[in-house]
Amino acid sequence: ELVEMDPDNELLARQASIRVRAEVIRDISLKASGLLSQKMGGPSVYPPQPERVTKEAFGHHEWPVSSGTDRFRRSLYTFMIRTTPFAQNAIFDAPNPTDICTRRDRSNTAIQALTLLNDEGFFEMAQGLGERLLRQSELSDLSRIQQAVRICLTRSPTVVEQKKLQAFIENTRLTMTQDRSLAESMLENAPDDLNAVELATWTTFSSILLNLHEFITRD
């Protein structure tokens, strides 16, 4: 109705869709995965990032990747090397820490989607969401799909989406069953009490949800 009344939004009848800030993308992914640490204050932490990033900095800088809950703290606490900012932040247009910034740029690049799919940290979050869904063992595939969509998109999936996601789960499960070594190779730190095929299946599914435009966009 608002589009019909004000198609060009000249009357500011609705808010434009805006991708959330670089730091928030990581934070909402941690929240959805169930891994987000609620700890406040204290020294900076070192989330995982490609080793080559810090090697490009001037001088010698180490990046001792944090362990335990420090690995999953809010991006606010990420240590900053000015000559080589945290890779995820740079990819999603966080401002250069050496410059004054009055307004952030917002780009849309293929490397952003590839980061959400393949980056070690985001894959770990996808695995966390997959494990979160599997821990509720009484749920059916459809119930897990509905819950995952509500967690990530704060809405229920449409009938069409449910059918597509169910088909994806079934196909992925078949692939993982036929090649169990693939499932096991994906999950180096998988808990022993969960089935590797199921966890790999739901991790792959979760990775898709965390990569959706709707997940990283504020409406």
Secondary structure, 3 states (H helix, E strand, C coil): CHHHHCCCCCCCCCCCCEECCHHHHHHHHHHHHCCCCCCCCCCCECCCCCHHHHHCCCCCCCCCCCCHHHHHCCHHHECCCCCCCCHHHHHCCCCCCCCCCCCCCCCCCHHHHHHHHHCHHHHHHHHHHHHHHHCCCCCCHHHHHHHHHHHHHCCCCCHHHHHHHHHHHHHHHHHHHHCHHHHHHHCCCCCCCCCHHHHHHHHHHHHHHHCCCCCCEEC
